[in-house]
Amino acid sequence: MTSLRRIYLVRGLVALAWSAAFALVHTPLTSLVVALLVIYPLIDVVATLLDVRAGTPGRGLQVFNTVLSGLAAVGLGLAALSGVGPVLFVFGLWAIVSGLAQLIVALRRRSPELGRQWPLIIAGTLSVIAGGSYLPVALSADPSLTALIMYTAAGGTFFVVQAGILAWKARRARVLLDR
């Protein structure tokens, strides 16, 4: 599971870096902000394709999530033509559906070898909740993209924590073998 650990770690660190960059520039809705918004689901596409290639459980949903994230990137770019509200609405829909996919994949990967997946179960659940909360805000008079900073930072943190759990399990297994 070394490859999965690396995928989770890099995915998490990239999400944290994205969140920090987005925090610096998230308002107003400039071309740089739109580029960052389009890039975020593409990060998910790349990481998910690498995850699928690793051959771990949940591959069918991972392929679905790859297509979904690719569509989200296009949708975010198109929504940006209409303003912050539509962007937040598209992001919220994507967060709900991809969060459900992540939750189901994590539940299928609950084996001890894969670290029981608690951080990713929590992350998937929170993604669904956060995405749902973005929809009414997107339709309000003054929508804001500020909530995406915490969303992406939390998601990145959960992936880093899951990578740490996998590293700890691998180290523990080596120690037990050395005895």
Protein Blocks (a to p, Z undefined) as FASTA:
>chain_A
ZZmmmmmmmmmmmmmmmmmmmmmmmpccdfklmmmmmmmmmmmmmmmmmmmmnopghklm
mmmmmmmmmmmmmmmmmmmmnojklmmmmmmmmmmmmmmmmmmmmmmmmpfklonommmm
mmmmmmmmmmmmmmmmmmmmbdcfklmmmmmmmmmmmmmmmmmmmmmmmmmmmmmmmZZ
